Amino acid sequence: MIYLDNAATSWPKPPPVLKAMTDVLERAGGNPGRSGHRLSIAAARVIYDTREALAGFFGISDPLRVIFTNNATHAINLALRGMLKPGDHVVTSSMEHNAVMRPLRGLEKQGIRLSIVPCAPDGSLDLKDLAATVKPGTKLVVMTHASNIVGTILPLAEIAAIAHQAGALLLVDAAQTAGILPIDMPPLGIDLLAFTGHKELLGPPGIGGLVIADGMDAARIEPLIRGGTGSRSESEEQPEDLPDKFESGTANLPGIAGLGAGLQWLTERCPGEAREHLKKLGKALIEGLSVIPAVKIYGTRDPEHMVSVVSFTVAGKRVSEIGLRLDEEYGVLSRVGLHCAPAAHKTVGSFPQGTVRLSPGVFTTMDNIQETLKAVSEVVRS
């Protein structure tokens, strides 16, 4: 089996991730922050250590500003629904995942003003178009860091400068980049960062987070959920302290432990090395697909300006047929269709059928890529 669906979730997980999840349930299975006994304290330590590691990884000084959520979608909804009110102006791009588009469309029905900056067919953003759309009074700019369809990387520092000049904040969807591209929030100008743990951070499903920049006023965000936090239990009002303000209910302890182990495994091997490995695999995929007759590749086709997410179609064949045959006949696991991003597919010209998406991961080998290219060539010919 050749797994090329890492843009959906990374697989396999490093062995320390599985071990950390089992160990925390065996040795630190108390409810963190709810009791003073040794198991509760041990659980709280695991959570804080992971929070601290993530803060350092994303370049912020206060670990309490790392808010754990179920995933990036949860984090995006926390930011959008926690900040935006009727009449507020929000700017996004035409390359966004439905994790951004659906909450924005829902808020639009409630009175926010939404502007969508059209991207080019390769997924790139013209900063002049963005600057013409972001106005004084714009409250928020929300952008993906890299497309989950074609991998195109957007220039965050320049986007942040345009947003800040107008007095707006920048929320970044880093679902496809956290763990692969360096994300140092202060120099990039990121105010809010939504990440998921189960992709290139190599953790399990069910854990992600919202990182609030050191200079960002967290009082501007209302909680998405209110309830028990283990703190200030004498009050029926939600505490304002971070992270408790946004973390009601019992934490996903094994998920956080697994995420911490995945992050440690990654940092011990240097994320830059993973990036270079994936660029080589992406380059090989693009070069190999480009010589197969009837294959159309979408995006920039430049590994330097994209993460290793390669989408293609074949003239005269349905993407569903290609994906099924790759799986059943060759053991190549891809993802086909619209990838929860219809706006992006409309932008690149692959709507309504979508594409076949190949997304290698850190455990993918060059031999896997060559076998995949051979399989695609045979599917196209037959």
C-alpha positions as a printed NumPy array, in Angstrom:
array([[  0.   ,   0.   ,   0.   ],
       [  1.216,   3.499,  -0.874],
       [ -0.473,   6.161,   1.256],
       [ -0.686,   9.523,  -0.55 ],
       [ -3.485,  11.197,   1.388],
       [ -1.437,  13.055,   3.982],
       [ -3.229,  16.325,   3.226],
       [ -6.296,  14.698,   4.787],
       [ -4.393,  13.137,   7.697],
       [ -0.835,  11.941,   8.075],
       [ -0.19 ,   8.212,   8.217],
       [  1.501,   6.291,   9.635],
       [  2.123,   8.034,  12.929],
       [  5.578,   7.862,  14.515],
       [  5.722,   5.056,  17.09 ],
       [  6.324,   7.509,  19.991],
       [  2.892,   9.04 ,  19.285],
       [  1.126,   5.737,  19.908],
       [  3.247,   5.091,  22.99 ],
       [  2.571,   8.534,  24.474],
       [ -1.176,   8.083,  24.092],
       [ -1.119,   4.714,  25.816],
       [  1.289,   5.823,  28.534],
       [ -0.739,   8.871,  29.508],
       [ -3.862,   6.787,  30.   ],
       [ -1.957,   4.207,  32.041],
       [  0.132,   6.573,  34.146],
       [ -1.541,   9.971,  34.171],
       [ -5.204,   9.212,  33.657],
       [ -6.679,  11.773,  36.031],
       [ -8.795,  14.762,  35.032],
       [ -6.374,  17.687,  34.606],
       [ -7.12 ,  20.753,  36.683],
       [-10.062,  19.126,  38.44 ],
       [ -8.342,  17.467,  41.389],
       [ -5.208,  17.788,  43.495],
       [ -4.197,  14.138,  43.498],
       [ -1.154,  12.763,  41.712],
       [ -2.94 ,  11.475,  38.592],
       [ -4.631,  14.812,  37.986],
       [ -1.36 ,  16.681,  38.481],
       [  0.449,  14.289,  36.13 ],
       [ -2.203,  14.837,  33.448],
       [ -1.951,  18.619,  33.835],
       [  1.818,  18.401,  33.425],
       [  1.482,  16.538,  30.107],
       [ -0.922,  19.201,  28.829],
       [  1.257,  22.109,  29.931],
       [  4.409,  20.563,  28.457],
       [  2.672,  20.203,  25.08 ],
       [  1.284,  23.728,  25.312],
       [  4.76 ,  25.047,  26.074],
       [  6.328,  23.137,  23.181],
       [  3.734,  24.484,  20.746],
       [  4.252,  28.049,  21.973],
       [  7.959,  27.766,  21.266],
       [  7.32 ,  26.129,  17.917],
       [  5.094,  29.019,  16.784],
       [  7.243,  31.754,  18.304],
       [  5.072,  33.069,  21.124],
       [  6.29 ,  33.633,  24.674],
       [  3.177,  32.751,  26.69 ],
       [  2.136,  29.064,  26.526],
       [ -1.265,  29.926,  27.997],
       [ -2.118,  31.556,  24.677],
       [ -2.132,  28.138,  22.995],
       [ -5.802,  27.148,  23.164],
       [ -6.527,  23.471,  22.561],
       [ -9.456,  22.674,  20.272],
       [-10.736,  19.581,  18.49 ],
       [ -9.112,  20.556,  15.185],
       [ -8.388,  23.546,  12.948],
       [-12.07 ,  23.892,  12.02 ],
       [-12.994,  24.266,  15.685],
       [-10.215,  26.833,  16.138],
       [-11.348,  28.849,  13.102],
       [-14.928,  28.872,  14.348],
       [-13.757,  29.999,  17.788],
       [-11.943,  32.958,  16.239],
       [-14.629,  33.928,  13.719],
       [-17.687,  33.447,  15.9  ],
       [-15.908,  34.799,  18.942],
       [-14.896,  38.069,  17.297],
       [-17.277,  39.038,  14.52 ],
       [-20.483,  40.996,  14.977],
       [-23.123,  42.18 ,  12.469],
       [-21.701,  45.015,  10.4  ],
       [-18.073,  43.894,  10.688],
       [-16.114,  43.664,   7.432],
       [-14.105,  40.493,   6.779],
       [-11.81 ,  39.7  ,   3.852],
       [-10.812,  36.234,   2.676],
       [ -9.58 ,  34.557,  -0.516],
       [-11.22 ,  32.378,  -3.135],
       [ -8.883,  29.487,  -2.227],
       [-10.318,  28.775,   1.203],
       [-11.395,  25.444,   2.634],
       [-14.968,  25.129,   3.869],
       [-13.558,  25.338,   7.396],
       [-13.319,  29.055,   6.622],
       [-16.02 ,  29.532,   3.998],
       [-18.92 ,  27.863,   5.801],
       [-18.659,  29.799,   9.077],
       [-18.173,  33.01 ,   7.089],
       [-21.244,  32.302,   4.966],
       [-23.207,  31.585,   8.12 ],
       [-22.036,  34.84 ,   9.691],
       [-22.819,  36.692,   6.475],
       [-26.463,  35.694,   6.943],
       [-26.242,  37.225,  10.408],
       [-25.006,  40.561,   9.095],
       [-21.242,  40.555,   8.637],
       [-19.927,  42.042,   5.39 ],
       [-17.795,  39.532,   3.484],
       [-15.358,  40.294,   0.663],
       [-13.661,  37.472,  -1.245],
       [-10.469,  38.348,  -3.118],
       [-10.235,  36.228,  -6.307],
       [ -7.002,  34.295,  -6.69 ],
       [ -5.347,  33.307,  -9.962],
       [ -6.021,  29.862, -11.482],
       [ -2.726,  28.624, -10.   ],
       [ -3.946,  29.574,  -6.517],
       [ -1.7  ,  32.619,  -6.106],
       [ -2.89 ,  35.906,  -4.641],
       [ -2.297,  39.334,  -6.182],
       [ -1.459,  41.574,  -3.227],
       [ -2.762,  44.609,  -5.128],
       [ -6.191,  42.995,  -5.229],
       [ -6.002,  42.357,  -1.501],
       [ -4.908,  45.921,  -0.765],
       [ -7.814,  47.254,  -2.819],
       [-10.256,  45.149,  -0.806],
       [ -8.993,  45.689,   2.74 ],
       [-10.264,  49.089,   3.853],
       [ -9.935,  51.18 ,   7.006],
       [-12.488,  49.625,   9.296],
       [-11.969,  46.072,   8.041],
       [-11.936,  43.969,  11.193],
       [-10.36 ,  40.725,  10.055],
       [ -8.461,  39.132,   7.186],
       [ -8.601,  35.332,   7.178],
       [ -6.422,  33.363,   4.781],
       [ -5.148,  29.848,   4.267],
       [ -1.382,  29.521,   4.496],
       [ -1.324,  26.913,   1.725],
       [ -4.079,  25.465,  -0.432],
       [ -5.29 ,  21.967,   0.333],
       [ -6.061,  21.577,  -3.401],
       [ -2.926,  22.731,  -5.208],
       [ -0.533,  23.51 ,  -2.362],
       [  0.07 ,  27.155,  -3.33 ],
       [  1.669,  29.081,  -0.448],
       [  0.361,  32.58 ,   0.248],
       [  2.745,  35.369,   1.394],
       [  1.693,  35.823,   5.017],
       [  4.032,  38.66 ,   5.976],
       [  2.832,  40.814,   3.087],
       [ -0.8  ,  39.929,   3.778],
       [ -0.337,  40.832,   7.452],
       [  1.201,  44.193,   6.546],
       [ -1.802,  45.077,   4.384],
       [ -4.226,  43.964,   7.085],
       [ -2.458,  45.841,   9.875],
       [ -2.151,  49.035,   7.85 ],
       [ -5.953,  49.094,   7.692],
       [ -6.299,  48.242,  11.392],
       [ -7.42 ,  44.663,  10.754],
       [ -6.217,  41.448,  12.354],
       [ -4.907,  38.403,  10.48 ],
       [ -6.245,  34.899,  11.144],
       [ -4.285,  32.138,   9.387],
       [ -5.521,  28.637,   8.585],
       [ -2.317,  26.599,   8.909],
       [ -3.902,  23.158,   8.538],
       [ -1.651,  22.29 ,   5.575],
       [  1.541,  23.952,   6.767],
       [  2.009,  23.601,  10.53 ],
       [  4.873,  21.146,  10.903],
       [  6.281,  21.621,   7.388],
       [  6.729,  25.355,   6.821],
       [  8.345,  27.555,   9.478],
       [  5.663,  29.608,  11.231],
       [  7.202,  32.225,  13.524],
       [  4.171,  34.328,  14.36 ],
       [  5.755,  37.673,  15.397],
       [  7.853,  38.37 ,  12.259],
       [  5.073,  37.078,  10.012],
       [  2.562,  39.371,  11.687],
       [  0.062,  36.606,  12.499],
       [ -2.47 ,  37.585,  15.152],
       [ -4.377,  34.299,  15.287],
       [ -3.201,  30.907,  14.053],
       [ -5.477,  27.891,  13.637],
       [ -3.678,  24.543,  13.403],
       [ -4.563,  20.877,  13.448],
       [ -2.514,  18.176,  15.102],
       [ -3.265,  15.204,  12.873],
       [ -1.571,  16.32 ,   9.659],
       [  2.083,  17.358,   9.413],
       [  2.447,  17.748,  13.181],
       [  2.042,  13.945,  13.14 ],
       [ -0.364,  13.732,  16.076],
       [ -3.677,  11.865,  16.287],
       [ -7.075,  13.061,  15.052],
       [ -9.228,  15.074,  17.418],
       [ -6.71 ,  17.666,  18.584],
       [ -5.751,  21.093,  17.251],
       [ -5.558,  24.614,  18.512],
       [ -5.857,  28.369,  18.203],
       [ -2.695,  30.323,  18.987],
       [ -3.294,  33.899,  20.123],
       [ -0.328,  36.194,  19.478],
       [  1.355,  37.766,  22.495],
       [  0.185,  41.254,  21.57 ],
       [ -3.364,  40.285,  20.645],
       [ -6.067,  41.271,  23.165],
       [ -7.804,  37.974,  23.962],
       [-10.687,  39.915,  25.503],
       [-11.81 ,  40.636,  21.924],
       [-12.779,  36.961,  21.537],
       [-15.861,  35.494,  23.175],
       [-15.852,  31.785,  24.103],
       [-17.503,  29.401,  21.678],
       [-18.407,  27.059,  24.562],
       [-18.904,  27.838,  28.238],
       [-18.77 ,  25.415,  31.126],
       [-16.576,  23.794,  33.733],
       [-12.882,  24.602,  33.656],
       [-11.71 ,  23.454,  37.079],
       [-10.874,  27.078,  37.902],
       [-12.898,  29.738,  39.73 ],
       [-15.508,  27.141,  40.579],
       [-17.192,  29.53 ,  42.992],
       [-18.501,  31.567,  40.04 ],
       [-21.221,  30.772,  37.514],
       [-19.545,  33.154,  35.05 ],
       [-16.967,  31.976,  32.551],
       [-13.422,  32.839,  33.734],
       [-11.439,  35.38 ,  31.724],
       [ -8.088,  33.722,  32.413],
       [ -6.282,  31.981,  29.558],
       [ -6.546,  29.25 ,  28.481],
       [ -9.574,  28.461,  30.69 ],
       [-11.741,  31.073,  28.999],
       [-11.788,  28.95 ,  25.839],
       [-11.253,  25.408,  27.184],
       [-14.433,  24.297,  28.923],
       [-14.926,  20.608,  29.581],
       [-12.466,  17.78 ,  30.054],
       [ -9.412,  17.997,  27.819],
       [ -8.502,  15.386,  25.202],
       [ -5.584,  14.108,  27.265],
       [ -4.422,  11.26 ,  24.982],
       [ -4.789,  13.505,  21.936],
       [ -2.662,  16.23 ,  23.526],
       [ -0.063,  13.678,  24.634],
       [  0.078,  12.24 ,  21.124],
       [  0.417,  15.71 ,  19.619],
       [  3.248,  16.52 ,  21.993],
       [  5.046,  13.323,  21.003],
       [  4.533,  14.005,  17.303],
       [  5.913,  17.512,  17.674],
       [  8.932,  16.215,  19.585],
       [  9.601,  13.531,  16.963],
       [  9.414,  16.183,  14.235],
       [ 11.613,  18.779,  15.935],
       [ 14.276,  16.202,  16.806],
       [ 14.597,  15.515,  13.071],
       [ 14.281,  19.187,  12.03 ],
       [ 11.159,  20.381,  10.176],
       [ 13.423,  21.852,   7.506],
       [ 14.596,  18.37 ,   6.555],
       [ 10.972,  17.222,   6.222],
       [ 10.26 ,  20.197,   3.981],
       [ 13.191,  19.399,   1.696],
       [ 12.176,  15.751,   1.511],
       [  8.617,  16.667,   0.557],
       [  9.786,  19.187,  -2.05 ],
       [ 11.779,  16.457,  -3.772],
       [  8.779,  14.131,  -3.749],
       [  6.472,  16.858,  -5.037],
       [  8.914,  17.762,  -7.803],
       [  9.127,  14.117,  -8.879],
       [  5.332,  13.825,  -8.923],
       [  4.916,  16.956, -11.032],
       [  7.653,  16.002, -13.488],
       [  6.371,  12.448, -13.823],
       [  2.723,  13.387, -14.261],
       [  3.546,  16.121, -16.775],
       [  4.794,  13.596, -19.347],
       [  1.752,  11.3  , -19.125],
       [ -0.612,  12.012, -22.043],
       [ -4.017,  13.547, -21.201],
       [ -2.964,  14.484, -17.642],
       [ -3.601,  18.055, -16.494],
       [ -1.822,  19.278, -13.35 ],
       [ -3.277,  22.202, -11.395],
       [ -1.471,  24.909,  -9.424],
       [  1.9  ,  26.609,  -9.715],
       [  3.796,  23.363, -10.43 ],
       [  6.703,  24.974,  -8.568],
       [  7.787,  23.027,  -5.446],
       [  9.41 ,  26.153,  -4.004],
       [  6.064,  27.953,  -3.848],
       [  3.818,  25.109,  -2.779],
       [  3.497,  22.364,  -0.225],
       [  3.563,  18.868,  -1.663],
       [ -0.1  ,  18.641,  -2.641],
       [ -0.46 ,  17.716,  -6.311],
       [ -3.866,  17.696,  -8.025],
       [ -4.549,  16.392, -11.521],
       [ -7.269,  15.238, -13.879],
       [ -7.213,  13.005, -16.932],
       [ -9.087,  13.954, -20.089],
       [-11.992,  11.593, -20.716],
       [-11.843,   9.882, -17.309],
       [-13.759,  10.589, -14.1  ],
       [-11.625,  11.342, -11.068],
       [-13.651,   8.809,  -9.068],
       [-12.695,   6.075, -11.555],
       [ -9.017,   6.995, -11.37 ],
       [ -8.983,   7.024,  -7.583],
       [-10.808,   3.714,  -7.316],
       [ -8.496,   1.97 ,  -9.767],
       [ -5.37 ,   3.363,  -8.127],
       [ -6.581,   1.943,  -4.817],
       [ -7.993,  -1.42 ,  -5.885],
       [ -5.511,  -2.332,  -8.618],
       [ -2.288,  -0.687,  -7.455],
       [ -2.66 ,  -0.028,  -3.726],
       [ -2.194,   3.73 ,  -4.166],
       [ -4.384,   5.712,  -1.778],
       [ -5.343,   9.193,  -3.012],
       [ -8.277,  11.507,  -2.478],
       [-10.641,  12.525,  -5.263],
       [-13.407,  15.086,  -5.621],
       [-13.798,  18.595,  -4.248],
       [-11.796,  18.172,  -1.029],
       [-14.214,  20.325,   1.031],
       [-13.087,  23.368,  -0.971],
       [-15.538,  24.154,  -3.79 ],
       [-14.434,  27.8  ,  -3.986],
       [-10.849,  26.717,  -4.579],
       [-11.866,  24.261,  -7.286],
       [-13.869,  26.986,  -9.011],
       [-10.796,  29.2  ,  -8.86 ],
       [ -8.423,  26.659, -10.411],
       [-10.995,  25.465, -12.969],
       [-11.684,  21.924, -11.737],
       [-15.268,  22.407, -10.504],
       [-17.62 ,  20.492, -10.343],
       [-15.753,  17.202, -10.823],
       [-12.739,  18.08 ,  -8.716],
       [ -9.355,  16.425,  -9.003],
       [ -7.284,  13.436,  -8.   ],
       [ -5.071,  14.667,  -5.167],
       [ -1.746,  13.064,  -4.272],
       [ -0.157,  14.257,  -1.038],
       [  3.021,  12.506,   0.165],
       [  4.178,  12.649,   3.77 ],
       [  7.388,  12.359,   5.732],
       [  7.319,   8.553,   5.502],
       [  6.752,   8.506,   1.725],
       [  9.764,   7.331,  -0.291],
       [ 10.917,   8.167,  -3.792],
       [ 10.241,   4.537,  -4.731],
       [  6.62 ,   5.101,  -3.659],
       [  6.422,   8.074,  -6.021],
       [  7.876,   6.136,  -8.954],
       [  5.444,   3.265,  -8.367],
       [  2.577,   5.756,  -8.205],
       [  3.588,   7.382, -11.49 ],
       [  3.739,   3.975, -13.146],
       [  0.257,   3.184, -11.804],
       [ -1.201,   6.474, -13.047],
       [  0.323,   5.909, -16.477],
       [ -1.24 ,   2.455, -16.709],
       [ -4.658,   3.734, -15.563],
       [ -4.519,   6.509, -18.167],
       [ -3.618,   4.106, -20.978],
       [ -6.288,   1.501, -20.214]])
